[in-house]
């Protein structure tokens, strides 16, 4: 093989070998597949995390109070105001002079001009 062919082969093989090595280290230290993110069920690193640790991780990532946004009311399309109930007043939200469309369940647009919590 000539020098050019050797350089091209090295440019392909070296990154591939590094990728595989990094993946193996990642999987053995976390117990997760680097590409799919799935937990390994057998082999090196599969028992890295005990069931108790995994349940803590699962609980923190599935807790709706942590991961989900409040359901925004469609009557206020330019801001995210939680749906009614509870009834909110202007002094209980961080917005002013925002668009109000439709039913206005919180009553932010008292004069009916389409602008909520006017200042």
Buried (B, 14 or more C-beta within 10 A) or exposed (E): EEEEEEEEEEEEEEEEEEEEEEEEEBBBEBBBBBEEEEBBEEEEBEEBBEEEEEEEEEEEEEEEEEEEEEEEBEBBEEBEBBBBEEEBEBEEBEBEEBEBEEEBBBBBBEEEEEBBBEE
